[in-house]
Amino acid sequence: MAPLDRIPTENPPPTSTAWMNPARAFAIIAVVAIHSLGTVVEENFGGMGPDWWLANGIDSACRWSVPVFIMISGALALDPDRGSKPRKFLSKRVWRIGIPLVFWTIVYVLFRRFYLQPDDESWNPGIAILTGSPFVQLYFLYVLAGLTLLTPFFRLLSVHGSRRLQWGTGLIFLGIGMADQWVSMIFDVGEANIATRFLPMAGFYILGWVLRDIVLSVRGALVAWATLAVAIAGTAVWAGLGPGEKPWMFPYEYLAPGVVIASMAAYLLLHFHMREGFGLLHRFYPYSFGVFLLHPLLLYPVRNAMGLPDTVPGVLLHAVIMPIAYAIVCAAITWAAVKIPGVRTVFGEGGPRNPHSRPSTSTPPTEDAPPDPTLSSPIDGDLDAGDTAPGREPTP
């Protein structure tokens, strides 16, 4: 506990959260790339050719994306100045998380049953739902729902807890999550389910708030880049050369040591680099939740038609070009869908306001101005404009 004793008791001065919008837009492309390459990495291991090592390296380099999403969610939801009464907070989450969770669970259960696995009688939809991961990306909604239920209690840390207590709590939760991941995967003891899937991720959620207002120096950013590169390389080498069946899947897990380190470094680097500019990503961000929800419905049929790549150019196509194409198409569908009453609800746009309304100016927010509170999405765990206390976003 000695290192914690050197941590100041007070939080650092608040900084703008404007960087989080382009960061999430960038991260959703990385998520799509993971799903585009996942089967390639698992099934094309073969003789460890250059195509597989490239896919492995890109997959490893994108693994920070999901933890960073969770950290940003915690950074916003645990802000004491954005607080509201638990009942009000949770009632809004039902519209923005609960309804999409139920609807898209049904959609993907049907998609898996009648398209992906029509002849697999061993797959049980009810059991899949009880695992809290009925389809490749939907576990995130189950994780976010569980964390949302505990947010009013976690927020007590940011309201009443010292900086040291916040750090200590976040690190303890993260350590428990990492231990749980190791025990469950390596020793096949226990398995996450619908009631517990969110718990291992709670450390990321808390540390997102703890790290939110830390702005790296130039020297610190160089150290963070070096740390990120080493963590990614370690994940890739561990997956390819680790013991057991190849590839060894544990290093890719979001609570594996390399991914945890890469996620912390990426979170700080995104804050450092995306404090201003990135106008295109700011415009893309409001549709990122739709990209998250829709992309498997496009990705799997297209990839089945194209086949899995077994060359370096083919891997690059599936790792870079196709994820961007999937994201653009899904964003366009989302743009149209949220304009339709009723349909917009299943994209998390239920309730009294429209998160996609535009401000009068087209200038993207910068570090000197808070992000437009109308540009939010259920995937970020952010609060509505009415919940945002004034003064939390001062000019540095």
C-alpha positions as CSV (number, residue, x, y, z in Angstrom):
1,M,0.0,0.0,0.0
2,A,3.1,2.3,0.2
3,P,2.6,3.6,-3.4
4,L,-1.0,4.7,-2.5
5,D,0.4,6.8,0.4
6,R,2.2,9.0,-2.2
7,I,-1.0,9.8,-4.1
8,P,-2.5,13.2,-3.2
9,T,-5.8,13.1,-1.4
10,E,-7.4,15.7,-3.7
11,N,-8.4,15.1,-7.4
12,P,-6.5,17.1,-10.1
13,P,-8.3,20.1,-11.6
14,P,-11.1,19.1,-14.0
15,T,-10.4,19.1,-17.7
16,S,-12.6,19.1,-20.8
17,T,-14.1,15.8,-21.9
18,A,-14.3,16.9,-25.5
19,W,-11.7,14.4,-26.5
20,M,-14.0,11.5,-25.6
21,N,-16.2,11.9,-28.7
22,P,-13.5,11.4,-31.3
23,A,-11.9,8.8,-29.1
24,R,-15.1,6.7,-29.1
25,A,-15.5,7.1,-32.8
26,F,-12.0,5.9,-33.3
27,A,-12.5,3.0,-30.8
28,I,-15.6,1.7,-32.5
29,I,-13.6,1.2,-35.7
30,A,-11.1,-0.9,-33.7
31,V,-14.0,-2.9,-32.3
32,V,-15.3,-3.7,-35.8
33,A,-11.7,-4.7,-36.8
34,I,-11.5,-7.1,-33.9
35,H,-14.7,-8.8,-35.1
36,S,-13.7,-8.7,-38.7
37,L,-10.4,-10.5,-37.9
38,G,-11.5,-12.7,-35.0
39,T,-12.3,-15.8,-37.1
40,V,-9.1,-15.3,-39.2
41,V,-6.9,-15.3,-36.1
42,E,-8.6,-18.3,-34.6
43,E,-9.0,-20.5,-37.7
44,N,-6.1,-19.5,-40.0
45,F,-3.3,-20.2,-37.5
46,G,-1.9,-23.0,-39.7
47,G,1.8,-22.8,-40.0
48,M,2.2,-19.3,-38.5
49,G,2.5,-17.6,-41.9
50,P,3.0,-13.9,-42.4
51,D,-0.8,-13.4,-43.0
52,W,-1.6,-14.9,-39.6
53,W,1.0,-12.9,-37.8
54,L,-0.3,-9.7,-39.4
55,A,-3.8,-10.5,-38.4
56,N,-2.6,-11.4,-34.9
57,G,-0.7,-8.1,-34.6
58,I,-3.6,-6.0,-35.7
59,D,-6.0,-7.9,-33.5
60,S,-3.6,-7.3,-30.5
61,A,-3.3,-3.7,-31.4
62,C,-7.1,-3.1,-31.3
63,R,-7.8,-4.9,-27.9
64,W,-7.6,-1.6,-25.9
65,S,-10.9,-0.4,-27.5
66,V,-13.4,-2.2,-25.3
67,P,-11.8,-1.4,-22.0
68,V,-11.4,2.3,-23.1
69,F,-15.2,2.4,-23.9
70,I,-15.8,1.2,-20.3
71,M,-13.3,3.7,-18.9
72,I,-15.0,6.5,-20.7
73,S,-18.4,5.4,-19.5
74,G,-17.1,5.5,-15.9
75,A,-15.3,8.8,-16.4
76,L,-18.6,10.4,-17.3
77,A,-21.1,8.5,-15.1
78,L,-19.1,8.8,-11.9
79,D,-18.5,12.6,-12.2
80,P,-20.0,14.0,-9.0
81,D,-21.0,17.2,-10.7
82,R,-23.1,15.3,-13.3
83,G,-25.1,13.5,-10.5
84,S,-28.8,13.0,-10.2
85,K,-31.0,11.0,-7.9
86,P,-30.5,7.3,-8.4
87,R,-34.2,6.8,-9.5
88,K,-33.9,9.5,-12.2
89,F,-30.5,8.2,-13.4
90,L,-31.7,4.6,-13.6
91,S,-35.0,5.4,-15.3
92,K,-33.1,7.1,-18.1
93,R,-30.8,4.1,-18.4
94,V,-33.9,1.9,-19.0
95,W,-34.6,3.8,-22.2
96,R,-31.1,4.1,-23.3
97,I,-29.7,0.7,-22.4
98,G,-32.5,-1.6,-21.3
99,I,-34.7,-1.4,-24.4
100,P,-31.8,-1.8,-26.9
101,L,-30.5,-4.7,-24.8
102,V,-33.8,-6.6,-25.0
103,F,-34.5,-5.8,-28.7
104,W,-31.1,-6.6,-30.0
105,T,-30.8,-9.8,-28.0
106,I,-33.9,-11.0,-29.8
107,V,-32.6,-9.9,-33.2
108,Y,-29.2,-11.6,-32.7
109,V,-30.7,-14.8,-31.3
110,L,-32.8,-15.1,-34.4
111,F,-29.8,-14.1,-36.6
112,R,-27.7,-16.8,-35.0
113,R,-30.4,-19.5,-35.1
114,F,-31.7,-19.0,-38.6
115,Y,-28.6,-17.7,-40.5
116,L,-25.4,-18.6,-38.7
117,Q,-26.3,-21.9,-37.1
118,P,-29.6,-23.2,-38.6
119,D,-28.6,-26.8,-38.2
120,D,-26.9,-26.7,-34.8
121,E,-29.4,-28.2,-32.4
122,S,-26.8,-28.1,-29.6
123,W,-27.0,-24.3,-29.3
124,N,-29.6,-23.2,-26.8
125,P,-30.8,-19.6,-27.1
126,G,-32.0,-19.5,-23.5
127,I,-28.6,-20.7,-22.1
128,A,-26.8,-18.2,-24.4
129,I,-28.8,-15.3,-22.9
130,L,-28.1,-16.6,-19.4
131,T,-24.4,-16.4,-20.1
132,G,-24.8,-12.7,-20.6
133,S,-23.3,-13.0,-24.1
134,P,-25.9,-14.2,-26.6
135,F,-23.9,-12.8,-29.5
136,V,-20.4,-11.6,-30.2
137,Q,-20.8,-7.9,-29.2
138,L,-23.9,-7.9,-27.0
139,Y,-22.1,-8.9,-23.8
140,F,-21.1,-5.2,-23.7
141,L,-24.7,-4.1,-23.2
142,Y,-25.0,-6.7,-20.3
143,V,-21.8,-5.4,-18.8
144,L,-23.0,-1.8,-19.1
145,A,-26.4,-2.6,-17.6
146,G,-24.8,-4.2,-14.6
147,L,-22.4,-1.3,-14.1
148,T,-25.3,1.1,-14.4
149,L,-27.1,-0.5,-11.5
150,L,-24.1,0.1,-9.3
151,T,-23.3,3.6,-10.6
152,P,-25.2,5.5,-7.8
153,F,-23.1,3.5,-5.3
154,F,-19.8,3.8,-7.1
155,R,-20.4,7.6,-7.4
156,L,-20.1,7.8,-3.6
157,L,-16.4,7.3,-4.2
158,S,-16.0,10.4,-6.4
159,V,-18.3,12.4,-4.1
160,H,-16.9,11.4,-0.7
161,G,-13.8,9.4,-1.3
162,S,-10.3,10.7,-1.3
163,R,-8.1,10.3,-4.4
164,R,-6.2,7.5,-2.6
165,L,-9.5,5.6,-1.9
166,Q,-10.6,6.0,-5.5
167,W,-7.2,4.6,-6.8
168,G,-7.2,1.8,-4.3
169,T,-10.8,0.7,-5.0
170,G,-10.2,0.8,-8.8
171,L,-7.0,-1.2,-8.5
172,I,-8.6,-3.8,-6.2
173,F,-11.5,-4.3,-8.5
174,L,-9.2,-4.5,-11.5
175,G,-7.0,-7.0,-9.7
176,I,-10.0,-9.2,-8.8
177,G,-11.1,-9.1,-12.5
178,M,-7.7,-10.1,-13.8
179,A,-7.5,-13.0,-11.3
180,D,-11.0,-14.1,-12.2
181,Q,-10.1,-14.1,-15.9
182,W,-6.9,-16.1,-15.2
183,V,-8.7,-18.7,-13.1
184,S,-11.7,-19.2,-15.3
185,M,-9.6,-19.5,-18.6
186,I,-6.5,-21.3,-17.5
187,F,-8.0,-23.6,-14.9
188,D,-11.6,-23.8,-16.3
189,V,-13.1,-22.8,-13.0
190,G,-16.3,-20.8,-13.1
191,E,-17.7,-18.8,-15.9
192,A,-19.3,-15.4,-16.2
193,N,-23.1,-15.3,-16.6
194,I,-25.9,-12.7,-17.0
195,A,-25.7,-11.7,-13.3
196,T,-21.9,-11.5,-12.9
197,R,-20.5,-10.6,-16.4
198,F,-20.1,-6.9,-15.5
199,L,-18.1,-7.4,-12.2
200,P,-14.7,-8.1,-13.7
201,M,-15.0,-4.9,-15.7
202,A,-15.8,-2.7,-12.7
203,G,-12.1,-1.8,-12.2
204,F,-11.9,-0.2,-15.7
205,Y,-15.1,1.7,-14.9
206,I,-13.8,3.2,-11.7
207,L,-10.3,3.9,-13.1
208,G,-11.8,5.7,-16.0
209,W,-12.9,8.4,-13.6
210,V,-9.6,8.3,-11.6
211,L,-7.6,8.8,-14.8
212,R,-10.0,11.2,-16.5
213,D,-8.3,14.5,-15.6
214,I,-4.7,13.4,-16.0
215,V,-3.1,15.1,-19.0
216,L,0.3,13.7,-20.0
217,S,3.3,15.9,-20.7
218,V,5.1,15.3,-24.0
219,R,7.6,13.1,-22.1
220,G,4.8,11.2,-20.5
221,A,3.2,10.7,-23.9
222,L,6.4,9.2,-25.2
223,V,6.6,6.8,-22.3
224,A,2.9,5.9,-22.8
225,W,3.5,5.2,-26.5
226,A,6.5,3.0,-25.6
227,T,4.3,1.2,-23.0
228,L,1.5,0.7,-25.5
229,A,3.9,-0.7,-28.2
230,V,5.5,-3.2,-25.7
231,A,2.1,-4.3,-24.4
232,I,0.7,-4.9,-27.9
233,A,3.9,-6.8,-29.0
234,G,3.7,-8.8,-25.8
235,T,0.1,-9.8,-26.5
236,A,0.9,-10.8,-30.1
237,V,3.9,-12.9,-29.2
238,W,2.2,-14.5,-26.2
239,A,-0.8,-15.5,-28.3
240,G,1.4,-17.0,-31.0
241,L,4.1,-18.6,-29.0
242,G,2.5,-19.3,-25.6
243,P,1.9,-22.8,-24.3
244,G,-1.1,-25.0,-25.1
245,E,-3.2,-25.0,-28.3
246,K,-2.4,-22.3,-30.8
247,P,-3.3,-19.6,-30.9
248,W,-3.4,-19.2,-27.1
249,M,-6.5,-17.2,-26.6
250,F,-5.9,-15.9,-23.0
251,P,-3.6,-13.0,-24.0
252,Y,-6.4,-11.5,-26.1
253,E,-8.8,-11.3,-23.2
254,Y,-9.6,-7.8,-22.0
255,L,-8.3,-8.5,-18.5
256,A,-5.1,-10.2,-19.6
257,P,-2.0,-8.3,-18.4
258,G,-0.9,-7.0,-21.8
259,V,-4.4,-5.7,-22.7
260,V,-4.9,-4.0,-19.4
261,I,-1.6,-2.2,-19.7
262,A,-2.3,-1.2,-23.4
263,S,-5.8,0.0,-22.4
264,M,-4.5,2.3,-19.7
265,A,-1.8,3.7,-22.0
266,A,-4.3,4.2,-24.9
267,Y,-6.8,6.0,-22.6
268,L,-4.2,8.5,-21.6
269,L,-2.9,8.9,-25.1
270,L,-6.3,9.5,-26.6
271,H,-6.8,12.3,-24.0
272,F,-3.4,13.7,-24.9
273,H,-3.8,13.6,-28.7
274,M,-7.6,14.3,-29.2
275,R,-8.0,17.4,-27.1
276,E,-8.8,19.5,-30.2
277,G,-9.7,19.1,-33.9
278,F,-10.8,15.7,-35.3
279,G,-14.0,17.3,-36.7
280,L,-14.9,14.3,-38.9
281,L,-14.8,12.0,-35.9
282,H,-17.0,14.4,-33.9
283,R,-19.6,14.1,-36.7
284,F,-19.3,10.4,-36.8
285,Y,-19.6,9.8,-33.1
286,P,-23.4,10.2,-32.6
287,Y,-23.9,7.1,-34.8
288,S,-21.2,4.9,-33.1
289,F,-23.8,3.1,-31.0
290,G,-25.7,2.1,-34.2
291,V,-22.4,0.9,-35.7
292,F,-21.9,-1.2,-32.5
293,L,-25.4,-2.7,-32.8
294,L,-25.6,-3.2,-36.5
295,H,-22.2,-4.2,-37.8
296,P,-22.4,-8.0,-37.3
297,L,-25.5,-8.1,-39.4
298,L,-23.4,-6.8,-42.3
299,L,-20.0,-8.2,-41.4
300,Y,-20.9,-11.9,-41.3
301,P,-22.8,-12.2,-44.6
302,V,-20.1,-10.1,-46.4
303,R,-17.3,-12.2,-44.9
304,N,-19.1,-15.4,-45.7
305,A,-19.4,-14.3,-49.3
306,M,-15.8,-13.2,-49.6
307,G,-14.3,-16.0,-47.6
308,L,-11.6,-15.8,-45.0
309,P,-8.3,-14.1,-46.2
310,D,-5.2,-16.2,-46.4
311,T,-2.8,-13.6,-47.8
312,V,-1.3,-10.4,-46.4
313,P,-3.3,-8.1,-48.8
314,G,-6.5,-10.0,-47.8
315,V,-5.8,-9.5,-44.1
316,L,-5.2,-5.8,-44.7
317,L,-8.5,-5.6,-46.6
318,H,-10.4,-7.2,-43.7
319,A,-8.5,-5.3,-41.0
320,V,-8.6,-1.8,-42.4
321,I,-10.8,-1.2,-45.5
322,M,-13.7,-3.4,-44.5
323,P,-14.1,-2.2,-40.9
324,I,-14.3,1.4,-42.2
325,A,-16.8,0.4,-44.9
326,Y,-18.9,-1.5,-42.4
327,A,-18.8,1.5,-40.1
328,I,-19.9,4.0,-42.8
329,V,-22.8,1.8,-44.0
330,C,-24.0,1.2,-40.4
331,A,-23.7,4.9,-39.5
332,A,-25.8,5.8,-42.6
333,I,-28.5,3.2,-41.5
334,T,-28.4,4.6,-38.0
335,W,-28.8,8.2,-39.3
336,A,-31.9,7.2,-41.1
337,A,-33.3,4.9,-38.4
338,V,-33.2,7.5,-35.6
339,K,-35.5,9.7,-37.6
340,I,-38.3,7.2,-37.4
341,P,-40.5,7.3,-34.3
342,G,-40.5,3.9,-32.5
343,V,-37.4,2.6,-34.4
344,R,-35.2,5.2,-32.8
345,T,-36.0,3.7,-29.4
346,V,-34.2,0.5,-30.1
347,F,-31.1,2.6,-31.0
348,G,-31.2,4.0,-27.5
349,E,-32.9,7.2,-28.6
350,G,-36.0,6.8,-26.5
351,G,-37.1,9.5,-24.1
352,P,-37.9,13.2,-24.4
353,R,-34.9,14.4,-26.3
354,N,-33.0,13.8,-29.5
355,P,-29.2,13.2,-29.0
356,H,-28.6,13.8,-32.7
357,S,-29.9,17.4,-32.8
358,R,-27.3,19.7,-34.1
359,P,-25.9,22.9,-32.6
360,S,-26.1,26.1,-34.6
361,T,-22.4,26.1,-35.4
362,S,-20.5,23.4,-37.2
363,T,-17.3,24.1,-35.3
364,P,-16.3,20.9,-33.4
365,P,-15.6,21.3,-29.7
366,T,-12.1,21.8,-28.6
367,E,-10.2,21.5,-25.3
368,D,-11.4,25.1,-24.5
369,A,-15.0,24.2,-24.9
370,P,-17.1,21.4,-23.4
371,P,-18.5,18.9,-25.8
372,D,-22.0,19.5,-27.0
373,P,-24.2,17.7,-24.5
374,T,-26.7,16.9,-27.2
375,L,-24.1,14.6,-28.8
376,S,-24.3,11.5,-26.6
377,S,-24.9,7.9,-27.0
378,P,-26.0,5.0,-24.7
379,I,-22.7,3.3,-25.3
380,D,-20.9,6.0,-23.4
381,G,-22.9,5.9,-20.2
382,D,-23.1,9.7,-20.3
383,L,-25.8,11.7,-18.7
384,D,-28.4,14.0,-20.2
385,A,-27.7,17.8,-20.4
386,G,-30.1,18.3,-17.6
387,D,-27.9,16.3,-15.3
388,T,-24.8,18.1,-16.1
389,A,-23.7,20.6,-13.4
390,P,-22.3,23.8,-14.8
391,G,-18.7,24.6,-14.3
392,R,-17.3,21.0,-14.7
393,E,-15.6,21.9,-18.0
394,P,-13.5,25.0,-17.3
395,T,-10.9,26.3,-19.6
396,P,-7.5,24.8,-18.5
